Amino acid sequence: MARRKISEADGMSALDRMLDGARDRATIAMATRFLLEELAVIAPGNTVEVRVPPFGATQCVQGPRHTRGTPPNVIETDPETWVMLAVGRLSWEEARAQSRVTASGARANLDGILPLVRRP
């Protein structure tokens, strides 16, 4: 199981501040990283790499393990899109249709895993 670096209280606080309109780098970074940690807890594994530059990346989803070079299944998006996906304000299909997410590889799909947390 993935080990958390950000406490749930701190992560949810940053997430709520961001959803309320905070746009400072520290808040966005903490909310983004917290949700990446949440993804690793909910969908443990090493098959898909989710990248949210410049704040972080995580590996998730069970299946064939990747060990060297560029991962075969990569998802990349910006922090705002990641947060909207993770809280259910944007669907996977909408994000893909709007080109807000790039996904390469047969297993590079988070539909069915997202949202991670529900926030109004």
Backbone as CSV, one residue per row, in Angstrom:
resi,resn,N_x,N_y,N_z,CA_x,CA_y,CA_z,C_x,C_y,C_z
1,MET,0.837,-1.181,0.000,0.000,0.000,0.000,0.884,1.247,0.000
2,ALA,0.447,2.245,-0.729,1.201,3.498,-0.834,1.256,4.193,0.525
3,ARG,2.379,4.836,0.785,2.559,5.566,2.031,2.266,7.036,1.799
4,ARG,1.394,7.601,2.608,1.033,9.011,2.481,2.120,9.911,3.050
5,LYS,2.318,11.040,2.382,3.214,12.073,2.888,2.398,13.265,3.387
6,ILE,1.197,13.429,2.842,0.314,14.538,3.210,-0.839,13.967,4.020
7,SER,-1.076,14.513,5.199,-2.181,14.010,6.013,-3.507,14.292,5.319
8,GLU,-4.495,13.477,5.620,-5.808,13.667,5.013,-6.375,15.039,5.371
9,ALA,-6.187,15.474,6.609,-6.699,16.786,7.036,-6.051,17.915,6.242
10,ASP,-4.724,17.868,6.090,-4.023,18.916,5.335,-4.391,18.880,3.855
11,GLY,-4.472,17.670,3.299,-4.813,17.526,1.891,-6.221,18.000,1.584
12,MET,-7.184,17.620,2.401,-8.565,18.039,2.177,-8.711,19.543,2.381
13,SER,-7.972,20.099,3.313,-8.008,21.543,3.534,-7.495,22.288,2.292
14,ALA,-6.381,21.829,1.743,-5.831,22.454,0.528,-6.794,22.279,-0.637
15,LEU,-7.377,21.109,-0.739,-8.344,20.849,-1.808,-9.543,21.788,-1.701
16,ASP,-10.085,21.929,-0.511,-11.228,22.823,-0.320,-10.865,24.274,-0.627
17,ARG,-9.666,24.699,-0.227,-9.232,26.068,-0.538,-9.119,26.273,-2.041
18,MET,-8.570,25.278,-2.738,-8.432,25.394,-4.188,-9.812,25.441,-4.849
19,LEU,-10.710,24.612,-4.407,-12.063,24.601,-4.974,-12.824,25.889,-4.671
20,ASP,-12.417,26.569,-3.603,-13.021,27.865,-3.257,-12.350,29.022,-3.984
21,GLY,-11.358,28.716,-4.832,-10.765,29.760,-5.653,-9.327,30.117,-5.371
22,ALA,-8.716,29.504,-4.359,-7.310,29.803,-4.070,-6.446,29.351,-5.251
23,ARG,-5.530,30.199,-5.665,-4.667,29.879,-6.803,-3.186,30.052,-6.479
24,ASP,-2.841,30.064,-5.211,-1.427,30.162,-4.863,-0.751,28.804,-5.077
25,ARG,0.503,28.868,-5.438,1.258,27.672,-5.811,1.253,26.606,-4.705
26,ALA,1.407,27.003,-3.464,1.470,26.035,-2.366,0.157,25.259,-2.224
27,THR,-0.964,25.939,-2.356,-2.267,25.278,-2.242,-2.485,24.314,-3.402
28,ILE,-2.196,24.767,-4.608,-2.376,23.915,-5.790,-1.465,22.693,-5.701
29,ALA,-0.229,22.900,-5.288,0.716,21.792,-5.168,0.234,20.771,-4.145
30,MET,-0.209,21.224,-2.985,-0.638,20.294,-1.953,-1.897,19.537,-2.377
31,ALA,-2.861,20.235,-2.951,-4.085,19.567,-3.398,-3.769,18.532,-4.475
32,THR,-2.925,18.891,-5.422,-2.543,17.986,-6.514,-1.835,16.761,-5.976
33,ARG,-0.858,16.962,-5.134,-0.082,15.840,-4.587,-0.945,14.950,-3.699
34,PHE,-1.812,15.565,-2.908,-2.711,14.790,-2.056,-3.587,13.863,-2.904
35,LEU,-4.129,14.395,-4.003,-4.996,13.577,-4.857,-4.215,12.503,-5.604
36,LEU,-2.958,12.763,-5.934,-2.119,11.712,-6.519,-1.867,10.603,-5.495
37,GLU,-1.632,10.977,-4.248,-1.469,9.976,-3.193,-2.751,9.175,-3.018
38,GLU,-3.895,9.851,-3.069,-5.188,9.181,-2.934,-5.377,8.162,-4.060
39,LEU,-5.004,8.533,-5.273,-5.095,7.617,-6.402,-4.265,6.365,-6.153
40,ALA,-3.049,6.531,-5.653,-2.171,5.394,-5.390,-2.735,4.481,-4.304
41,VAL,-3.496,5.040,-3.370,-4.128,4.240,-2.315,-5.338,3.491,-2.868
42,ILE,-6.154,4.173,-3.655,-7.390,3.590,-4.185,-7.112,2.562,-5.281
43,ALA,-6.131,2.825,-6.124,-5.809,1.934,-7.253,-4.325,1.583,-7.223
44,PRO,-3.889,0.799,-6.234,-2.461,0.497,-6.125,-1.964,-0.328,-7.311
45,GLY,-0.714,-0.122,-7.639,-0.089,-0.876,-8.717,0.958,-0.051,-9.424
46,ASN,1.488,-0.612,-10.509,2.572,0.040,-11.244,2.366,-0.016,-12.751
47,THR,1.137,-0.152,-13.199,0.880,-0.303,-14.624,0.718,1.027,-15.343
48,VAL,0.144,2.017,-14.671,-0.133,3.322,-15.278,0.605,4.400,-14.493
49,GLU,1.236,5.318,-15.203,1.859,6.464,-14.551,1.011,7.686,-14.842
50,VAL,0.599,8.376,-13.785,-0.185,9.604,-13.911,0.736,10.762,-13.566
51,ARG,0.875,11.683,-14.519,1.770,12.829,-14.355,0.955,14.113,-14.327
52,VAL,1.238,14.957,-13.339,0.601,16.269,-13.222,1.709,17.288,-12.989
53,PRO,2.386,17.668,-14.088,3.489,18.616,-13.945,2.980,20.006,-13.583
54,PRO,3.723,20.745,-12.800,5.052,20.447,-12.283,5.036,19.841,-10.897
55,PHE,3.889,19.354,-10.429,3.759,19.004,-9.022,3.963,17.544,-8.658
56,GLY,3.792,16.632,-9.585,4.013,15.253,-9.184,3.560,14.229,-10.190
57,ALA,3.831,12.987,-9.818,3.436,11.832,-10.618,3.298,10.655,-9.665
58,THR,2.503,9.690,-10.080,2.373,8.470,-9.299,2.119,7.310,-10.233
59,GLN,2.436,6.131,-9.763,2.096,4.925,-10.499,0.921,4.259,-9.804
60,CYS,0.030,3.676,-10.609,-1.182,3.081,-10.062,-1.673,1.972,-10.968
61,VAL,-2.722,1.333,-10.602,-3.445,0.287,-11.327,-2.625,-1.007,-11.389
62,GLN,-3.225,-2.064,-10.898,-2.564,-3.369,-10.912,-2.474,-3.909,-12.329
63,GLY,-1.443,-4.676,-12.551,-1.208,-5.273,-13.859,0.272,-5.459,-14.064
64,PRO,0.700,-5.586,-15.321,2.131,-5.770,-15.592,2.963,-4.629,-15.022
65,ARG,4.019,-4.963,-14.346,4.874,-3.971,-13.693,5.864,-3.369,-14.697
66,HIS,5.979,-2.057,-14.641,6.947,-1.337,-15.464,8.188,-1.074,-14.621
67,THR,9.388,-1.335,-15.189,10.599,-1.146,-14.391,11.638,-0.215,-14.989
68,ARG,11.672,-0.048,-16.333,12.713,0.812,-16.907,12.176,1.591,-18.102
69,GLY,12.782,2.746,-18.334,12.434,3.540,-19.507,11.079,4.215,-19.376
70,THR,10.557,4.663,-20.496,9.260,5.333,-20.516,8.166,4.306,-20.265
71,PRO,7.279,4.568,-19.313,6.199,3.622,-19.041,5.298,3.455,-20.269
72,PRO,4.762,2.245,-20.489,3.899,2.021,-21.641,2.519,2.669,-21.508
73,ASN,2.092,2.985,-20.299,0.780,3.572,-20.045,0.956,4.858,-19.243
74,VAL,0.770,5.978,-19.921,1.008,7.274,-19.290,-0.211,8.171,-19.479
75,ILE,-0.590,8.818,-18.391,-1.654,9.831,-18.409,-1.018,11.121,-17.926
76,GLU,-1.275,12.216,-18.645,-0.730,13.503,-18.235,-1.800,14.577,-18.362
77,THR,-1.831,15.462,-17.371,-2.773,16.572,-17.379,-2.221,17.702,-16.519
78,ASP,-2.907,18.829,-16.540,-2.506,19.970,-15.723,-3.165,19.863,-14.348
79,PRO,-2.666,20.619,-13.358,-3.205,20.525,-12.006,-4.704,20.828,-11.900
80,GLU,-5.183,21.861,-12.563,-6.606,22.196,-12.450,-7.484,21.071,-12.995
81,THR,-7.129,20.536,-14.142,-7.896,19.427,-14.719,-7.853,18.221,-13.796
82,TRP,-6.674,17.922,-13.245,-6.532,16.781,-12.338,-7.473,16.922,-11.147
83,VAL,-7.507,18.080,-10.550,-8.374,18.287,-9.395,-9.840,18.147,-9.806
84,MET,-10.227,18.727,-10.923,-11.622,18.639,-11.374,-12.020,17.188,-11.665
85,LEU,-11.113,16.418,-12.246,-11.365,14.994,-12.471,-11.498,14.248,-11.145
86,ALA,-10.571,14.512,-10.239,-10.513,13.775,-8.980,-11.698,14.035,-8.063
87,VAL,-12.342,15.192,-8.204,-13.491,15.490,-7.346,-14.821,15.315,-8.070
88,GLY,-14.783,14.907,-9.309,-16.009,14.625,-10.029,-16.680,15.807,-10.699
89,ARG,-15.983,16.911,-10.826,-16.544,18.073,-11.520,-16.295,18.021,-13.021
90,LEU,-15.486,17.069,-13.455,-15.178,16.864,-14.864,-15.071,15.354,-15.065
91,SER,-15.744,14.831,-16.079,-15.664,13.389,-16.327,-14.444,13.075,-17.180
92,TRP,-14.024,11.820,-17.140,-12.908,11.352,-17.941,-13.187,11.592,-19.422
93,GLU,-14.405,11.279,-19.849,-14.779,11.447,-21.254,-14.725,12.919,-21.674
94,GLU,-15.224,13.809,-20.820,-15.180,15.250,-21.123,-13.743,15.742,-21.230
95,ALA,-12.924,15.341,-20.298,-11.513,15.768,-20.303,-10.806,15.281,-21.562
96,ARG,-11.066,14.051,-21.956,-10.454,13.521,-23.178,-10.981,14.263,-24.411
97,ALA,-12.291,14.485,-24.466,-12.904,15.160,-25.620,-12.391,16.589,-25.765
98,GLN,-12.088,17.247,-24.651,-11.603,18.624,-24.659,-10.081,18.690,-24.742
99,SER,-9.426,17.570,-24.919,-7.958,17.479,-24.992,-7.281,18.057,-23.755
100,ARG,-7.896,17.875,-22.602,-7.319,18.337,-21.346,-6.471,17.250,-20.695
101,VAL,-6.527,16.047,-21.263,-5.781,14.899,-20.771,-5.151,14.205,-21.973
102,THR,-3.890,13.812,-21.826,-3.298,12.936,-22.823,-3.125,11.567,-22.175
103,ALA,-3.442,10.543,-22.917,-3.337,9.180,-22.397,-2.798,8.288,-23.500
104,SER,-1.699,7.606,-23.208,-1.120,6.691,-24.184,-0.960,5.321,-23.535
105,GLY,-1.254,4.311,-24.285,-1.157,2.947,-23.783,-2.533,2.340,-23.589
106,ALA,-2.601,1.037,-23.735,-3.873,0.313,-23.671,-4.551,0.420,-22.309
107,ARG,-3.789,0.595,-21.245,-4.367,0.663,-19.896,-4.433,2.087,-19.341
108,ALA,-4.122,3.069,-20.149,-4.096,4.466,-19.699,-5.513,5.034,-19.678
109,ASN,-6.279,4.620,-18.676,-7.664,5.034,-18.550,-8.036,5.029,-17.077
110,LEU,-8.570,6.133,-16.581,-8.976,6.213,-15.180,-10.497,6.212,-15.022
111,ASP,-11.207,5.992,-16.116,-12.661,5.898,-16.045,-13.005,4.701,-15.163
112,GLY,-13.890,4.901,-14.229,-14.234,3.848,-13.286,-13.473,3.971,-11.975
113,ILE,-12.361,4.685,-11.979,-11.599,4.947,-10.741,-11.942,6.338,-10.222
114,LEU,-12.120,7.268,-11.159,-12.461,8.641,-10.799,-13.970,8.782,-10.657
115,PRO,-14.462,9.640,-9.814,-13.731,10.550,-8.937,-13.175,9.846,-7.706
116,LEU,-12.145,10.450,-7.138,-11.498,9.898,-5.946,-12.201,10.336,-4.679
117,VAL,-12.611,11.583,-4.649,-13.358,12.159,-3.528,-14.484,13.008,-4.106
118,ARG,-15.560,13.106,-3.393,-16.671,13.930,-3.847,-16.646,15.265,-3.098
119,ARG,-16.665,16.332,-3.852,-16.728,17.679,-3.276,-17.759,18.439,-4.078
120,PRO,-18.609,19.207,-3.408,-19.621,19.994,-4.127,-19.022,21.099,-4.982
